[in-house]
Amino acid sequence: MLTVGELVQAVAQRLDGVGIAESRLEARLLLAEAADWTLEKIIAERDSAVEAGIVARVERLAARRLAREPMSHILGWREFWSLRFRVTSDVLTPRPDSETLIEAVLRALPDRDAPLRVLDLGVGSGCLLLSLLHELPRASGMGVDRSARALVVARQNARALGLAGRAELRAGDWGEGIEEVFDVVVSNPPYVPSDDIETLDPEVSEHEPWLALDGGADGLDCYRRLTGELGYLVRPSGLVALEVGKGQAGAVGRLIRAAGFTDLAVRDDLAGIPRVVLARRPITG
Ligand SMILES: C[S@@+](CC[C@H](N)C(=O)[O-])C[C@H]1O[C@@H](n2cnc3c(N)ncnc32)[C@H](O)[C@@H]1O
């Protein structure tokens, strides 16, 4: 009979063999899922024997991962901003890079207890809007997505996090038809150039929604559309924060400036890549 440590080692080796970087952590997470154990238990009980039924469940999950299905789809969740978000193939898996946007917005707000109105365009799983509402106790917001299936997941996340009463989630084409002005507008739009999608890791190109990835020929299509709408969605002196892909901060900054926004700032992610463009709508104009 295999011990916990031996099983983790064997699965990690196979994951390693197909180029999965965090193979040991993922092997532990697969065992945690299969056995309904915590990671602490897996580490503490590394010399205990594992029941055959659990080994068989781990094998089934490992086979999916070896076929490069994302961990977030196998587990059904991903942690973001220390909150647990349900994830399916209908939404983009929340990325650690996007936490840069949450941090940047929170730092830019003078009063986190204000009753702010927040708009998230392309809300997906809800990770941006719901993390902000979690940090801003008196804020409320609206999340828009063109994908009805993504909105189902976002609503489940809003309920699970106890934020459904403060988050309106609705179908829409970016800002079309929205008549309100918001204190904060955030977006992480699709920004991968169309021809690059197939070159991405199979976890992304084969399992994530193209609607969440495809940014058109140069990756900037959605920014052109969004910056054309921001002028009537952000209140005077309100804040806009856009996540951008590698190498896009300059072009997106120019689009925002051309839309009449000022106080431009760029924030880097943990890898030092310019990841978020911030700007304010002037008080006049
Ligand atoms: C890159 S994902 C971001 C999801 C989530 N905000 C996040 O940061 O993980 C972009 C999202 O924009 C949505 N989207 C694409 N085109 C849209 C449109 N025309 N109007 C509204 N949402 C759109 C996609 O369905 C997807 O959920």
The ligand as a MOL file (V3000), in Angstrom:
LIG
                    3D

  0  0  0     0  0            999 V3000
M  V30 BEGIN CTAB
M  V30 COUNTS 27 29 0 0 0
M  V30 BEGIN ATOM
M  V30 1 C -10.1070 38.5870 -19.3130 0
M  V30 2 S -11.7260 38.1510 -18.7770 0 CHG=1
M  V30 3 C -11.7350 38.9050 -17.1650 0
M  V30 4 C -12.6780 38.2870 -16.1850 0
M  V30 5 C -12.5120 38.7960 -14.7490 0
M  V30 6 N -12.8330 40.2020 -14.6580 0
M  V30 7 C -11.1040 38.5540 -14.2680 0
M  V30 8 O -10.3590 39.5320 -14.1010 0
M  V30 9 O -10.7350 37.3900 -14.0560 0 CHG=-1
M  V30 10 C -12.7240 39.2390 -19.7700 0
M  V30 11 C -14.2190 39.1180 -19.5860 0
M  V30 12 O -14.8380 40.0430 -20.4900 0
M  V30 13 C -16.0130 39.4540 -21.0190 0
M  V30 14 N -16.3610 40.1300 -22.2670 0
M  V30 15 C -15.8290 39.9270 -23.5000 0
M  V30 16 N -16.4160 40.7480 -24.4000 0
M  V30 17 C -17.3390 41.4800 -23.7160 0
M  V30 18 C -18.2640 42.5020 -24.0830 0
M  V30 19 N -18.3570 42.9240 -25.3440 0
M  V30 20 N -19.0390 43.0430 -23.1200 0
M  V30 21 C -18.9490 42.6160 -21.8320 0
M  V30 22 N -18.1040 41.6540 -21.4210 0
M  V30 23 C -17.3010 41.0880 -22.3550 0
M  V30 24 C -15.6590 37.9830 -21.1460 0
M  V30 25 O -16.8060 37.1780 -21.2250 0
M  V30 26 C -14.8130 37.7520 -19.8880 0
M  V30 27 O -15.6140 37.3290 -18.8080 0
M  V30 END ATOM
M  V30 BEGIN BOND
M  V30 1 1 1 2
M  V30 2 1 2 3
M  V30 3 1 2 10
M  V30 4 1 3 4
M  V30 5 1 4 5
M  V30 6 1 5 6
M  V30 7 1 5 7
M  V30 8 2 7 8
M  V30 9 1 7 9
M  V30 10 1 10 11
M  V30 11 1 11 12
M  V30 12 1 11 26
M  V30 13 1 12 13
M  V30 14 1 13 14
M  V30 15 1 13 24
M  V30 16 1 14 15
M  V30 17 1 14 23
M  V30 18 2 15 16
M  V30 19 1 16 17
M  V30 20 1 17 18
M  V30 21 2 17 23
M  V30 22 1 18 19
M  V30 23 2 18 20
M  V30 24 1 20 21
M  V30 25 2 21 22
M  V30 26 1 22 23
M  V30 27 1 24 25
M  V30 28 1 24 26
M  V30 29 1 26 27
M  V30 END BOND
M  V30 END CTAB
M  END
